[in-house]
Amino acid sequence: MRPLPLYLEPRLEAPLRSLLQERDLLHTLTDALGSPLNLLLPEQLADNLARFQAVYRKHHLTGRIHFAHKANRSSALVRRLAATDAGLDVASLAELQHGLGAGCAPDRIMATGPKNREYLWLAARTGVTVHLDSRAELDELADLVRKHALPPVRVMPRLSGFRAPGVTVLTRPSRFGTDVAELDELLDALERHRDAVETTGVAYHLDTTGIAEKAVALETCVTVMNECRRRGLHPRTIDIGGGFGVNYLADAAQWERYTTELADAVLGRRPPLTWQGHGYGLRAESGRLRGALGLYPAHRPVAAEAYLDELLSHPAPTLGRPLGTLLLENLYDLAVEPGRALADQCGATLARVLEVRHTPAGACLVRLEMNARDVGLEEHGVLMDPLLIPRPGTPTAPGGPPEEPVGVHLIGNLCLETDLITRRTVFLPRLPAPGDLLAFANTAGYLMDFGAGEALRQPVARKVAAYRQDGAWRWRLDEQYWPVDVAAAGPRGDGDA
């Protein structure tokens, strides 16, 4: 008996689902603008922002929510963000220039990431807040301010290396930020440069989903803020970065079944579920399962604003009170920098089917007019099914051959054996045909263009901003979208909660 298909159906909220049902429009856009093609929903960004703001209100907190620009290169998303009171987290000189040009005021921008002298100069010249990654960066910034006779620059030193009292909480080492063990030297330097910088708070960003780990960091930051005050500095804000996650899948049972079946496949108890038996970090040794599953937890019941709510409700490791209460008691503002979470449901990537063929071993290969860098599913370990969008005119009525689910391997348009859109065997409702489209949903956060490049001179995907107006879907090229020309679907909240 042939094994049942293993589906990983994407979670789709109403706006994105509605757009992906516009079969004629999607084919028309792809015919005109090429494959692959990225679709963006700028209004969804504003909706996601409002959900984060509701968590701030629940915990009676103030502060600014910043969109992490590196999650997507889009102009439309940043311009839509500029039409709110939210902030922007930029991680390069070009992102800072882009944010300013999109209409984000300097006092709403945080300059993060590794910084060269030009990046520091523009940040200081325009008056954005600078996240300091090291004392060396602080020294260079202070030198620029003095040399060019600039006003003091708002700064937030970024901390790392947090340590929990009592029971050990494992933390992943970071190459960013100043270890809290060097805190005294850092604060000495901030005091020494008081003529050039104004310390407005402290920050951290942990590469983890662990609530306990982040709770240690947040409580430590409260202690650091109090020490800053003791030294005569006047910090107001704790920036806890991003890492709130996204729930990509509609069905938890599908995720649990797939990961179980994948383990069985690695152990040889069922046919392979991947190209050439790839185990996504799992391996078999003497009949035992070894390794660790190297995948993003694609079904996350607590993600995005719900994750922030859980973190703020979590008791502080030492003081015991909820972390949100701790911030409120000390009258500290909270800043966050969601990237993936604010871009949730904000877009999709379309790819045209070029060829369908079978190998002598019986595998079905579907070649797409895109490559693995155009949709970073493998790079980020995200598993979810694409949607099949047949070419207009394709017969689907009864009378033709019965349609059956089929397992296929999605391969890219580069002449590289490694150019696999996903190593996973993907189950589609029927065998696709050349000219059909596959739509990869919810790719706006890091999956759309974070790693895209013109390898072999293949063009990168163009972007289209889609929006509802007068009861119909309208679109503009990403670089031509401005919120001033688009009638908003309803009232929007502010970035300050």
C-alpha positions as CSV (number, residue, x, y, z in Angstrom):
1,M,0.0,0.0,0.0
2,R,1.3,3.5,-0.9
3,P,1.9,5.6,2.2
4,L,-0.6,8.4,2.9
5,P,0.6,11.9,1.8
6,L,2.2,14.0,4.5
7,Y,0.9,17.5,4.3
8,L,2.3,20.6,6.0
9,E,-0.5,23.1,5.1
10,P,0.5,26.8,5.6
11,R,-1.5,29.0,8.0
12,L,-3.3,31.6,6.0
13,E,-5.2,34.6,7.4
14,A,-8.0,36.1,5.5
15,P,-6.1,38.8,3.5
16,L,-3.3,36.6,2.2
17,R,-5.8,33.7,1.5
18,S,-8.0,36.1,-0.5
19,L,-5.1,37.3,-2.6
20,L,-3.8,33.8,-3.3
21,Q,-7.3,32.8,-4.6
22,E,-7.0,35.5,-7.3
23,R,-5.8,33.0,-9.9
24,D,-6.1,35.2,-13.0
25,L,-4.5,38.1,-11.3
26,L,-1.5,36.1,-10.1
27,H,-0.8,34.6,-13.5
28,T,-1.2,38.0,-15.1
29,L,1.3,39.5,-12.7
30,T,3.8,36.7,-13.2
31,D,3.5,36.8,-17.0
32,A,4.2,40.6,-16.9
33,L,6.8,40.8,-14.2
34,G,8.5,37.4,-14.4
35,S,9.1,34.4,-12.1
36,P,9.8,34.4,-9.3
37,L,7.6,37.2,-8.1
38,N,7.2,38.5,-4.5
39,L,3.8,39.7,-3.3
40,L,3.6,42.0,-0.3
41,L,0.6,43.1,1.8
42,P,1.7,46.4,3.5
43,E,-1.6,46.8,5.4
44,Q,-1.0,43.5,7.2
45,L,2.1,45.0,8.7
46,A,-0.1,47.6,10.4
47,D,-2.5,44.9,11.6
48,N,0.4,43.0,13.2
49,L,1.6,46.1,14.8
50,A,-1.8,46.7,16.4
51,R,-1.6,43.2,17.9
52,F,1.7,44.0,19.6
53,Q,0.3,47.3,20.9
54,A,-2.6,45.4,22.5
55,V,0.0,43.4,24.6
56,Y,1.6,46.7,25.7
57,R,-1.8,48.0,26.8
58,K,-2.6,44.7,28.7
59,H,0.6,45.2,30.7
60,H,0.2,49.0,31.1
61,L,3.6,49.5,29.4
62,T,4.8,52.3,27.2
63,G,7.6,52.3,24.6
64,R,8.1,51.8,20.9
65,I,7.8,48.8,18.6
66,H,10.4,48.7,15.9
67,F,10.3,46.7,12.7
68,A,13.6,44.9,12.0
69,H,14.3,46.1,8.4
70,K,16.6,43.2,7.6
71,A,13.7,40.8,7.5
72,N,12.7,42.3,4.2
73,R,14.1,44.8,1.7
74,S,10.7,46.1,0.7
75,S,10.1,49.9,0.3
76,A,6.4,49.4,0.6
77,L,6.6,47.8,4.0
78,V,8.9,50.5,5.4
79,R,6.8,53.3,3.9
80,R,3.6,51.8,5.4
81,L,5.4,51.6,8.7
82,A,6.4,55.2,8.4
83,A,2.7,56.0,8.2
84,T,2.3,54.7,11.8
85,D,4.1,55.9,14.9
86,A,6.2,52.7,15.1
87,G,9.9,52.6,14.8
88,L,12.5,51.0,12.5
89,D,15.5,48.9,13.4
90,V,18.2,49.3,10.7
91,A,21.3,47.2,10.6
92,S,23.4,48.8,7.9
93,L,24.2,52.2,6.3
94,A,22.0,51.4,3.3
95,E,19.1,50.4,5.5
96,L,19.4,53.7,7.5
97,Q,19.4,55.7,4.2
98,H,16.4,53.7,3.0
99,G,14.5,54.2,6.3
100,L,15.1,58.0,6.2
101,G,14.0,58.2,2.6
102,A,10.9,56.2,3.3
103,G,9.7,58.8,5.8
104,C,10.8,57.5,9.1
105,A,11.9,60.3,11.4
106,P,15.3,59.9,13.0
107,D,13.9,59.7,16.5
108,R,12.0,56.6,15.5
109,I,15.1,54.8,14.1
110,M,17.5,52.5,16.0
111,A,20.8,51.8,14.4
112,T,21.9,48.3,15.2
113,G,24.3,45.7,13.7
114,P,28.0,46.0,13.0
115,K,28.9,49.6,12.1
116,N,31.6,51.1,9.9
117,R,32.6,54.8,10.3
118,E,30.2,56.0,7.5
119,Y,27.2,54.3,9.2
120,L,28.1,55.8,12.6
121,W,28.6,59.2,11.0
122,L,25.1,59.3,9.3
123,A,23.5,57.9,12.5
124,A,25.2,60.7,14.6
125,R,24.5,63.4,11.9
126,T,20.8,62.6,11.7
127,G,20.2,61.9,15.4
128,V,19.0,58.3,15.4
129,T,19.5,56.1,18.5
130,V,22.6,54.0,18.3
131,H,22.9,50.5,19.8
132,L,26.5,50.2,20.9
133,D,28.0,46.7,20.3
134,S,31.3,47.4,22.1
135,R,33.4,49.9,23.9
136,A,35.4,50.4,20.8
137,E,32.3,51.4,18.9
138,L,31.5,53.8,21.7
139,D,34.9,55.4,21.5
140,E,34.7,55.8,17.7
141,L,31.2,57.3,17.9
142,A,32.3,59.8,20.6
143,D,35.3,60.7,18.4
144,L,33.0,61.5,15.5
145,V,30.7,63.6,17.6
146,R,33.5,65.7,18.9
147,K,35.4,66.0,15.6
148,H,32.2,67.2,13.8
149,A,30.8,69.3,16.6
150,L,27.6,67.2,16.7
151,P,25.0,67.2,19.5
152,P,25.2,64.2,21.9
153,V,23.9,61.0,20.3
154,R,21.4,58.9,22.1
155,V,22.9,55.4,22.7
156,M,21.9,52.1,24.2
157,P,24.7,49.7,25.0
158,R,23.9,46.1,23.9
159,L,24.6,43.5,26.6
160,S,25.2,39.8,26.4
161,G,26.6,36.9,28.5
162,F,23.8,36.9,31.0
163,R,24.1,34.6,34.0
164,A,21.3,33.3,36.1
165,P,21.6,33.1,39.9
166,G,20.9,29.7,41.6
167,V,19.8,27.1,39.1
168,T,21.9,27.3,35.9
169,V,20.0,28.5,32.8
170,L,22.0,27.5,29.7
171,T,22.6,30.5,27.4
172,R,23.9,30.4,23.9
173,P,27.1,32.4,23.5
174,S,26.8,35.5,21.3
175,R,29.4,37.4,19.3
176,F,27.4,40.6,19.7
177,G,27.2,43.0,22.6
178,T,29.3,43.6,25.8
179,D,29.4,40.7,28.3
180,V,27.8,41.8,31.6
181,A,31.0,40.7,33.3
182,E,32.6,43.8,31.8
183,L,29.8,46.1,32.9
184,D,31.8,48.3,35.2
185,E,34.3,49.2,32.4
186,L,31.4,49.9,30.0
187,L,29.6,52.2,32.4
188,D,32.9,54.0,33.1
189,A,33.3,54.6,29.4
190,L,29.7,55.9,29.1
191,E,30.4,58.3,32.0
192,R,33.7,59.4,30.4
193,H,31.9,60.2,27.1
194,R,28.9,62.0,28.6
195,D,29.7,65.1,26.5
196,A,29.2,63.1,23.3
197,V,26.6,60.5,24.1
198,E,23.3,60.3,26.1
199,T,22.6,56.9,27.6
200,T,18.9,56.4,27.1
201,G,18.7,52.7,28.0
202,V,20.2,49.2,27.5
203,A,19.5,46.5,25.1
204,Y,19.9,42.8,24.3
205,H,19.0,40.4,21.6
206,L,19.2,36.7,22.3
207,D,19.3,34.0,19.5
208,T,16.9,31.7,21.4
209,T,13.2,31.0,21.8
210,G,13.7,30.1,25.5
211,I,11.5,32.2,27.8
212,A,13.7,31.4,30.9
213,E,16.8,32.6,29.1
214,K,15.2,35.9,28.1
215,A,13.7,36.4,31.6
216,V,17.3,36.3,33.0
217,A,18.4,38.9,30.5
218,L,15.5,41.2,31.1
219,E,15.8,41.1,34.9
220,T,19.5,41.7,34.6
221,C,18.8,44.7,32.4
222,V,16.6,46.2,35.1
223,T,19.5,45.9,37.5
224,V,21.9,47.5,35.0
225,M,19.4,50.4,34.5
226,N,19.4,51.0,38.3
227,E,23.2,51.0,38.3
228,C,23.1,53.6,35.5
229,R,20.8,55.8,37.5
230,R,23.1,55.5,40.6
231,R,26.0,56.8,38.4
232,G,24.0,59.8,37.4
233,L,22.9,58.6,34.0
234,H,19.3,58.8,32.9
235,P,18.2,55.7,31.1
236,R,14.5,55.2,30.3
237,T,14.2,52.2,27.9
238,I,15.0,48.5,27.9
239,D,15.2,47.1,24.4
240,I,14.7,43.3,24.3
241,G,15.2,42.9,20.6
242,G,13.1,40.3,18.6
243,G,12.9,36.6,18.4
244,F,9.1,36.3,19.0
245,G,8.6,33.8,16.2
246,V,5.9,32.9,13.7
247,N,3.4,30.1,13.5
248,Y,3.7,28.9,9.9
249,L,1.4,25.9,9.9
250,A,-2.3,25.6,10.2
251,D,-2.4,22.1,11.9
252,A,-0.3,21.0,14.9
253,A,-1.1,17.4,14.2
254,Q,0.4,17.6,10.7
255,W,3.7,18.9,12.2
256,E,3.8,16.2,14.9
257,R,3.0,13.5,12.4
258,Y,5.7,14.7,9.9
259,T,8.5,14.9,12.5
260,T,7.6,11.5,13.8
261,E,7.5,10.0,10.3
262,L,10.8,11.7,9.4
263,A,12.4,10.0,12.4
264,D,11.0,6.6,11.2
265,A,12.4,7.4,7.7
266,V,15.8,8.1,9.0
267,L,15.7,4.8,10.9
268,G,14.7,3.0,7.7
269,R,11.2,2.0,9.0
270,R,9.4,3.7,6.1
271,P,10.3,5.1,2.7
272,P,12.4,8.3,2.6
273,L,10.7,11.6,3.0
274,T,13.5,13.7,1.6
275,W,15.8,14.0,-1.4
276,Q,18.5,11.3,-1.0
277,G,17.4,10.5,2.6
278,H,18.4,13.9,4.1
279,G,17.7,13.8,7.8
280,Y,17.5,17.5,8.7
281,G,20.1,16.8,11.5
282,L,18.9,13.3,12.4
283,R,20.9,10.2,11.7
284,A,20.8,6.5,12.4
285,E,23.6,4.8,14.3
286,S,23.3,1.1,15.0
287,G,19.5,1.3,14.8
288,R,19.3,4.2,17.2
289,L,18.2,7.8,16.3
290,R,21.0,10.3,16.9
291,G,21.5,14.0,16.4
292,A,19.0,16.9,16.8
293,L,16.3,18.1,14.5
294,G,17.6,21.2,12.7
295,L,14.3,22.7,11.7
296,Y,12.4,25.8,12.7
297,P,9.4,24.8,14.9
298,A,7.0,25.5,12.1
299,H,3.9,25.1,14.3
300,R,4.2,27.4,17.3
301,P,1.0,27.8,19.3
302,V,2.6,30.7,21.2
303,A,4.3,33.1,18.8
304,A,4.5,36.8,17.8
305,E,2.5,39.0,20.2
306,A,1.4,36.0,22.2
307,Y,5.1,35.2,22.9
308,L,5.7,38.7,24.1
309,D,2.7,38.5,26.4
310,E,4.0,35.2,27.9
311,L,7.4,36.7,28.4
312,L,6.0,39.8,30.2
313,S,3.8,37.5,32.4
314,H,6.8,35.3,33.3
315,P,8.1,35.7,36.9
316,A,11.5,37.3,37.2
317,P,14.1,34.7,38.2
318,T,15.2,36.4,41.4
319,L,12.5,39.0,42.3
320,G,9.6,36.7,41.5
321,R,7.2,39.3,40.1
322,P,6.1,39.2,36.5
323,L,8.6,40.9,34.2
324,G,6.0,43.3,32.9
325,T,5.3,44.3,36.5
326,L,9.0,44.8,37.1
327,L,9.2,47.2,34.2
328,L,6.1,49.1,35.4
329,E,7.3,49.4,38.9
330,N,10.6,51.0,37.7
331,L,8.8,53.3,35.2
332,Y,10.9,51.9,32.4
333,D,9.8,51.9,28.7
334,L,9.9,48.7,26.7
335,A,11.3,48.6,23.2
336,V,11.0,45.5,20.9
337,E,12.3,44.8,17.4
338,P,10.2,42.1,15.7
339,G,11.2,41.2,12.2
340,R,9.7,37.9,11.3
341,A,6.7,38.5,13.6
342,L,5.7,41.9,12.2
343,A,6.1,40.5,8.7
344,D,3.8,37.5,9.4
345,Q,1.2,37.0,6.7
346,C,2.6,40.0,4.8
347,G,3.6,38.3,1.6
348,A,4.1,35.3,-0.6
349,T,6.4,34.2,-3.4
350,L,5.2,32.9,-6.7
351,A,7.2,30.6,-9.0
352,R,6.3,29.2,-12.5
353,V,6.6,25.5,-13.2
354,L,9.0,25.0,-16.0
355,E,9.3,21.2,-16.3
356,V,7.9,18.0,-14.8
357,R,9.8,14.7,-15.3
358,H,10.5,11.4,-13.7
359,T,13.8,9.8,-12.8
360,P,14.6,6.2,-13.6
361,A,14.2,5.5,-9.9
362,G,10.6,6.9,-10.0
363,A,11.1,10.2,-8.4
364,C,9.0,13.1,-9.8
365,L,11.0,16.3,-10.3
366,V,9.3,19.6,-10.7
367,R,11.7,22.4,-12.0
368,L,10.6,25.9,-11.0
369,E,11.6,29.2,-12.5
370,M,13.4,30.2,-9.3
371,N,16.2,29.0,-7.2
372,A,16.7,28.1,-3.5
373,R,18.0,31.6,-2.7
374,D,14.7,33.2,-3.9
375,V,12.8,31.5,-1.1
376,G,14.9,30.7,1.9
377,L,13.0,27.6,3.2
378,E,16.0,25.4,3.4
379,E,18.3,28.1,4.7
380,H,16.0,28.9,7.6
381,G,14.7,25.3,8.1
382,V,11.1,26.2,7.5
383,L,8.9,23.4,6.1
384,M,5.5,24.2,4.7
385,D,3.6,23.2,1.5
386,P,3.3,25.5,-1.5
387,L,-0.1,26.2,-3.0
388,L,-0.8,25.0,-6.5
389,I,-2.3,27.7,-8.8
390,P,-3.3,26.1,-12.1
391,R,-2.9,28.0,-15.3
392,P,-6.2,29.6,-16.4
393,G,-8.0,27.3,-18.7
394,T,-6.6,24.2,-17.1
395,P,-9.4,21.6,-17.0
396,T,-10.5,20.8,-13.5
397,A,-14.1,19.6,-14.1
398,P,-15.2,16.0,-13.8
399,G,-14.6,14.0,-17.0
400,G,-10.9,14.3,-17.0
401,P,-8.5,11.9,-15.3
402,P,-9.0,11.7,-11.6
403,E,-6.7,13.9,-9.6
404,E,-4.6,12.2,-7.0
405,P,-2.1,13.6,-4.5
406,V,1.5,13.3,-5.7
407,G,4.8,13.5,-4.0
408,V,7.3,15.7,-5.9
409,H,10.8,17.1,-5.4
410,L,11.0,20.9,-6.1
411,I,14.2,21.8,-7.9
412,G,15.6,25.2,-9.0
413,N,16.8,26.8,-12.2
414,L,20.6,26.8,-11.3
415,C,22.9,24.2,-12.8
416,L,23.8,23.0,-9.3
417,E,23.0,19.6,-7.7
418,T,22.4,21.5,-4.5
419,D,19.7,23.8,-5.9
420,L,16.7,22.3,-4.2
421,I,13.9,24.6,-3.2
422,T,13.3,22.1,-0.4
423,R,14.9,18.8,0.4
424,R,11.5,17.5,1.6
425,T,9.2,15.5,-0.6
426,V,6.3,17.9,-1.1
427,F,2.8,16.5,-1.6
428,L,0.6,18.4,-4.1
429,P,-3.1,17.8,-4.8
430,R,-2.3,16.8,-8.3
431,L,0.7,16.6,-10.7
432,P,1.5,20.2,-11.8
433,A,2.0,21.1,-15.4
434,P,4.4,23.6,-17.1
435,G,2.8,27.1,-16.8
436,D,1.2,26.4,-13.4
437,L,2.3,28.5,-10.4
438,L,3.4,27.4,-7.0
439,A,2.8,30.0,-4.3
440,F,4.9,29.9,-1.2
441,A,2.9,31.6,1.5
442,N,4.1,33.8,4.4
443,T,7.6,34.4,3.0
444,A,7.9,38.2,3.8
445,G,9.9,37.6,7.0
446,Y,13.5,36.5,6.0
447,L,12.3,33.9,3.5
448,M,11.6,36.2,0.6
449,D,14.9,38.0,-0.2
450,F,17.3,37.7,2.7
451,G,19.7,35.6,0.7
452,A,18.5,36.3,-2.8
453,G,21.3,37.0,-5.4
454,E,21.9,37.0,-9.1
455,A,23.8,33.7,-9.3
456,L,24.4,32.7,-13.0
457,R,22.9,36.1,-13.8
458,Q,19.5,34.8,-13.0
459,P,17.3,37.8,-12.1
460,V,16.1,38.2,-8.5
461,A,12.4,38.4,-7.8
462,R,10.6,41.7,-8.4
463,K,8.1,42.9,-5.7
464,V,4.5,43.9,-5.9
465,A,2.6,45.6,-3.2
466,A,-1.1,44.5,-3.1
467,Y,-3.9,46.2,-1.3
468,R,-7.7,46.1,-1.2
469,Q,-9.5,49.2,-2.5
470,D,-13.1,49.7,-3.5
471,G,-13.8,46.0,-2.9
472,A,-11.1,44.7,-5.2
473,W,-7.4,43.8,-5.1
474,R,-5.1,46.6,-6.5
475,W,-1.3,46.5,-7.0
476,R,1.7,48.6,-7.5
477,L,5.4,47.9,-8.0
478,D,7.0,47.8,-4.6
479,E,9.1,51.0,-5.2
480,Q,6.0,52.8,-6.5
481,Y,3.8,52.2,-3.4
482,W,3.2,55.1,-1.1
483,P,0.5,55.0,1.7
484,V,-0.6,58.5,0.7
485,D,-2.2,57.0,-2.4
486,V,-3.8,54.1,-0.8
487,A,-7.1,54.3,1.1
488,A,-6.6,52.6,4.5
489,A,-9.0,49.8,5.3
490,G,-9.7,51.2,8.7
491,P,-8.2,53.1,11.7
492,R,-4.6,52.1,12.6
493,G,-2.9,52.3,15.9
494,D,0.3,54.1,16.9
495,G,3.7,52.6,17.4
496,D,3.8,54.0,20.9
497,A,1.7,51.7,23.1
